[in-house]
Amino acid sequence: MNRAEKRRRNRNGVAPIAGLWVSNAAWSPTGYGTQTKQVVSRMIKDGHPVAVAANYGLEATMSAWEGIEHFPRGYDPYSNDMVHPYFIDWSKQHPDHRHYVFTLYDVWVFNHPRWDELPVVSWVPVDHMPIPEKVGAFIKKPNVNPVAMSKYGSGLMTKAGIDHYYIPHGIETSIMKPTAQVSDDVGNVRTGRQLMQVDDDQFVVGVVNANKGTAPIRKAFGEQLLAFSIFAERHDDAVIYMHTERFGGMGGIPLDPLINAVGLDESRVKFVNQYQNRIGISDEVLAAIYTGMDVLLAPTLGEGFGITVADAQACTTPVIVNDFSAQPELVGDGWKVRGQPLWDASQNAWFNTPAVEDIVHALEQAYERKGEKSPQARKFIVDNYDADKVYADLWRPYLEMLP
């Protein structure tokens, strides 16, 4: 037991937690990756030794990054074969601790019978209605402590009679903030608009979403691009910036055929540099990009939380979301579009398809505010989702409460 752990035990009269955090690697530029880094680093600083069992971002070897130990992905894509032995190993290394497995992932993929033997804290996304059967079955297990990451998910758990705790995702608002420009390693200064390759007098609609999944296409690229094409016919200064993988290489869809199908001229569409996106783009650069947008377009079929919506607003950019799942609760300044139910046969539950007409109308309203930033949006995110505040007010007391 190190000095920080001893201080913590003496202060609180309770042993620290030795945790195995099952999610994306802490360095991975994904929503799960950023939350892993955020919470695990704070837990370690608080005296809890936590290691990450990476189901994305690391294979074939152990690694450490910024003081966080990482176990590699198992042969199973979701490490179902290795979570139990990793937990036993990590627990034996920290015998005088409370031991838990923390999950930050879609729990329906955790199907190994040995999960039933583990003390689990599951920070669980719920992006359908009702709670999908496999998700509900996992979080109802007697060895699982569910933590809802949205008020929407919390409401559905309450309705289903599932005891749980609520902790939303957090935003590093000291990094995600209005950022006029950033400098590269050799001192070249770029604004967010220069990074997006758009002019200062253009109206920039930003889309920042992972291009993953085809049945259904959860990020609603079709509806969003169709709506933008209709909107762009009326406004020759409008461009759309796509911060995503372009060619379907992550198990998503090729976006160029879709852009052609909705009749968009390629000059109206800007993509993130695909090589830079692949090797990683810093949060500071992403903050400049968010700041350079006029509006973030993010009405998806469903979200467990919706990090990009909060990130954009922390940078004073208003947002357009679907009025479904966790999305509307994140809006401090922006527009909520209507949709209609979409049955997801893989989960036996409903998603919601955003209405193209409503997206067009929201874009028109955003255009009327062209160039206007929103301190109101940032204040909402800082007040409700700042990472330090979320950890201090919710994570820390929850960790103390665990037996």
C-alpha positions, 0 to 999 in steps of 0.5 A, a space after each residue: 500500500 503506497 503513501 497516498 493509499 495509507 493517507 486515504 484509509 486513515 482519513 476515511 476509515 475505509 480501504 481504498 478500491 483496487 479496480 479493474 476498469 473494463 473499457 477503451 484504453 485511456 489514450 484512445 480518442 473515443 468517448 469511452 477512452 476520454 471518460 476512462 482517462 478522466 475518471 481513472 486518473 482521478 481515482 488513482 490520485 485519490 489513492 485507488 489503484 486502478 488498471 484498465 482492461 482495454 477492449 480497444 487500443 491495446 493488444 498482445 502486451 501490458 502497457 502503462 500510460 500516464 501512470 495507468 496500468 493497462 491489460 491488453 484485449 483478450 482473444 475475445 473482442 470484448 475480453 470476456 475471456 480475460 476479465 476474470 483472470 485480470 481481476 484475480 491478478 490485480 486483486 492479488 496485487 492489492 490484497 488489503 483493498 476493496 475489489 471491483 470491476 468497473 465497466 464502461 461499455 455496452 453491457 450486452 456484449 459481456 456474455 461470459 458466465 464468469 461475469 457472475 462471479 465478479 463484483 461489478 460496477 457498471 457505468 451503463 449506457 442506455 440509448 434505446 426505449 425501453 432498456 434492451 433485454 440483454 442490457 436489463 438482464 446484465 444490470 439486474 444481476 445481484 453482483 452488478 451495481 448499475 450506474 446510469 450515465 444519463 437522466 434518461 437512463 436513470 428514468 428507465 431504470 427507475 421505471 424497470 425497478 432497478 436500483 442504481 446510482 446516477 453519475 453523468 459523463 464529465 467534460 474537461 472544461 479547462 481544455 474544452 473551452 473557447 479556443 481561438 487558435 492553437 500552435 503546433 510543435 514548430 510554432 505554426 498557429 492555426 484557427 479552428 476554421 483553418 484546421 477545417 479548411 473553411 473561410 471566415 465568412 462561411 457558415 460552418 455546420 460541424 458533425 463529430 461522430 464515430 462512423 461505426 455500425 450499419 444496421 442501423 446507422 446510429 449516427 444518422 449520417 443519411 438524415 443529417 446529410 440530406 437535411 444539410 443538402 436541402 439547407 445548402 441549396 438556400 445558402 451558398 455560404 454553407 459548408 459541412 465539416 465531417 470529423 469522422 472516418 470517411 470510408 467505412 473502415 471502422 465498420 461503418 459506411 462509405 460516406 462519399 456515395 451518400 454525399 453524392 446521393 443527396 446531391 452535395 457538391 464536394 466543395 461543400 463538404 470538408 473532412 478531417 484529415 484522415 491520417 491525422 484522425 487515425 493517429 490522434 488529434 489532441 483535445 486542444 485542437 478539437 476545442 479550436 475546431 468546435 470553437 470554429 463551428 457555427 453549430 454542431 449537428 448531432 441528432 442521432 438515433 440514440 445516445 447513452 450520453 453524447 460527449 460531442 454535444 457537451 464538448 461543443 457547448 463547452 466551447 460556446 457552440 450551440 447544438 442540434 440534437 434529436 429529442 430522444 434518449 440522453 440528447 435533450 438533457 444536454 442542451 444548454 443552448 440549441 435545438 431539439 428536433 422531432 423524430 419517429 420510432 425506429 425498431 432495432 431488431 438486434 436489441 428488441 427496442 426502439 431507436 428514434 429517427 430524426 426528421 429531416 424537415 425538422 433538421 432543416 428548420 433547426 439549421 435555418 434557425 442556427 443560420 440566423 445566429 451565424 457567427 454568434 457564440 453562446 456563453 450560455 451554452 458553456 455555463 450550462 456545461 460547466 455548471 452541470 458536467 465539469 469533470 472535477 465537479 462530477 468526480 468530487 460531487 458524485 464519484 467520490 461519495 459513491 466510491 466511499 459508499 461501496 462496501 
